[in-house]
Amino acid sequence: MKNVCRAVALILTALGLVGLTPCRAASTVLYQFQGDTDGTWPMGRLLEYQGELYGTTYKGGTDDYGTVFKLTPPAKGKTAWTKTTLYSFTGYTDGYDGEYPMAGLILGPGNAFYGTTNGGGLYGYGTAFKLVPPSNGQSSWSEIVIYDFCSLSECDDGSYPQDSLLEGSDGELYGTTSEGGTSINKGTVFKLTPPSGVATKWPETVLYSFCSVGFLCDDGSHPLAELIADRQGALYSTTEFGGANDSGTVFKLTPPAPGKTDWTETVLYSFCSTEFDSECYDGLNPVAGLVADQQGALYGTTYIGGIPTDAFGDGTHGLVFRLSPPTNGGTEWTEIVLHQFKSNLRGANPAATLLIGPQGVLYGTTQFGGAGHPNKGWGTVFALTPPSQGGFHWSENVLTSFNNNSSRGGQPNAGVILYQGALYGTTKHGGQGAPASCIEVSTAGIGCGSVFAVPLPPGIGRGRTR
């Protein structure tokens, strides 16, 4: 991938699309999953490592419990990317190694890959795992379950993790579970500590159990997203529900003061705080995580909400927001809606964490909407460009629209990564996989999913990401 535009140009030429300018082209499918042993439904964000792409599929593999895969760029003069299955989860079949990974991988301690599964393990409520490359002379990757969730009574230690882990500056791993905890099964924030000696299991500490405050879970409930950390070690993320209006929150978790043991949870913002006629103008139900800029402002999305654009309440397809820290000795964080998805044609229902690119451009995906379907659409990749100096309006540019057919893919569930001038991501559906093994009844999505690339057009921020 030393020259992304050249690689994309070769692929476009092979497809007969010689009239397209590579770095202005719509999305290019790098790989289409075939279902069954090949993998089905990639749902997590990709990881780029040493020029190759790594990810997970929710199902498929030898036992249909999901896979970890690698995509290698085309060799010189070739156009096809090479996909390698690094590991197939066996679930209950052999070793209780986990099942149904929804999250992407991270590169963590010991130069190994780490991730989570939404189910499986010794107790059936999910795992955290470590994936180790082959040693000299070997060919197989090794998977080690480092924690089995619901190890404690009533799942006090958490259950069903849905997103990626975070490596802290202390070398420990941090994450969220969507359920479990000591407060009526509303989710947790946890920490995994590297073991001493030859032990393989990592001790787990629950840093916070949600719904510890108020009848409606004023402190939030059901965190679905990954965490981020600031320089002081405080953790930030979102909850889908709870808060002052039971519509979701942005929260901060502050490490214990010297001599103390308890982490302190603070709700920075409760959504649906600007409600009118039963509509949440400021958004509701955030299901994605956050990104932070150099000034400490937080950026995120809500899956639904916004100002209706007609009398039928349409136009409440979600939004992008910025949460600015207090100023002048204040304590309140300030939310500003940067963009609202008002029309299906320009995207609807953002469900993935944003990416901050050069010049402060925000990149993201929507699960639905776009020009790929006359009614609902099957998702977009978008760029949101900050206003010029003195301006207020952020400009949305739909970089590509998916249509869920065999040539494109549909319904991106995760965010994108930026590498050498192109955005890379996955779609949960679409592709040419056998429909019988790749149909999800709830969405009528056909196809097993794809990996795609979107070259950045001229005029949109390039360079290194923050």
HELIX and SHEET records of a PDB file:
HELIX    1   1 VAL A    4  ALA A   14  1                                  11    
HELIX    2   2 PRO A   22  ARG A   24  5                                   3    
HELIX    3   3 ASP A   36  ASP A   38  5                                   3    
HELIX    4   4 PRO A  109  ASN A  111  5                                   3    
HELIX    5   5 SER A  153  CYS A  155  5                                   3    
HELIX    6   6 ASN A  344  ARG A  346  5                                   3    
HELIX    7   7 PRO A  358  GLY A  360  5                                   3    
HELIX    8   8 PRO A  435  SER A  437  5                                   3    
SHEET    1   A 4 THR A  28  GLN A  32  0                                        
SHEET    2   A 4 SER A 450  PRO A 455 -1                                        
SHEET    3   A 4 ALA A 422  THR A 427 -1                                        
SHEET    4   A 4 ILE A 417  TYR A 419 -1                                        
SHEET    1   B 4 LEU A  47  TYR A  49  0                                        
SHEET    2   B 4 GLU A  52  THR A  57 -1                                        
SHEET    3   B 4 THR A  67  THR A  72 -1                                        
SHEET    4   B 4 THR A  82  SER A  88 -1                                        
SHEET    1   C 4 ILE A 106  LEU A 107  0                                        
SHEET    2   C 4 PHE A 113  THR A 117 -1                                        
SHEET    3   C 4 THR A 127  VAL A 132 -1                                        
SHEET    4   C 4 SER A 142  ASP A 148 -1                                        
SHEET    1   D 4 LEU A 166  GLU A 167  0                                        
SHEET    2   D 4 LEU A 173  THR A 177 -1                                        
SHEET    3   D 4 THR A 188  LEU A 192 -1                                        
SHEET    4   D 4 GLU A 204  SER A 209 -1                                        
SHEET    1   E 4 ILE A 228  ALA A 229  0                                        
SHEET    2   E 4 LEU A 235  THR A 239 -1                                        
SHEET    3   E 4 THR A 249  THR A 254 -1                                        
SHEET    4   E 4 THR A 264  SER A 270 -1                                        
SHEET    1   F 2 GLU A 275  PHE A 276  0                                        
SHEET    2   F 2 GLU A 279  CYS A 280 -1                                        
SHEET    1   G 4 VAL A 291  ALA A 292  0                                        
SHEET    2   G 4 LEU A 298  THR A 302 -1                                        
SHEET    3   G 4 LEU A 319  SER A 324 -1                                        
SHEET    4   G 4 THR A 334  GLN A 340 -1                                        
SHEET    1   H 4 LEU A 355  ILE A 356  0                                        
SHEET    2   H 4 LEU A 362  THR A 366 -1                                        
SHEET    3   H 4 THR A 380  THR A 385 -1                                        
SHEET    4   H 4 SER A 395  SER A 401 -1                                        
END                                                                             
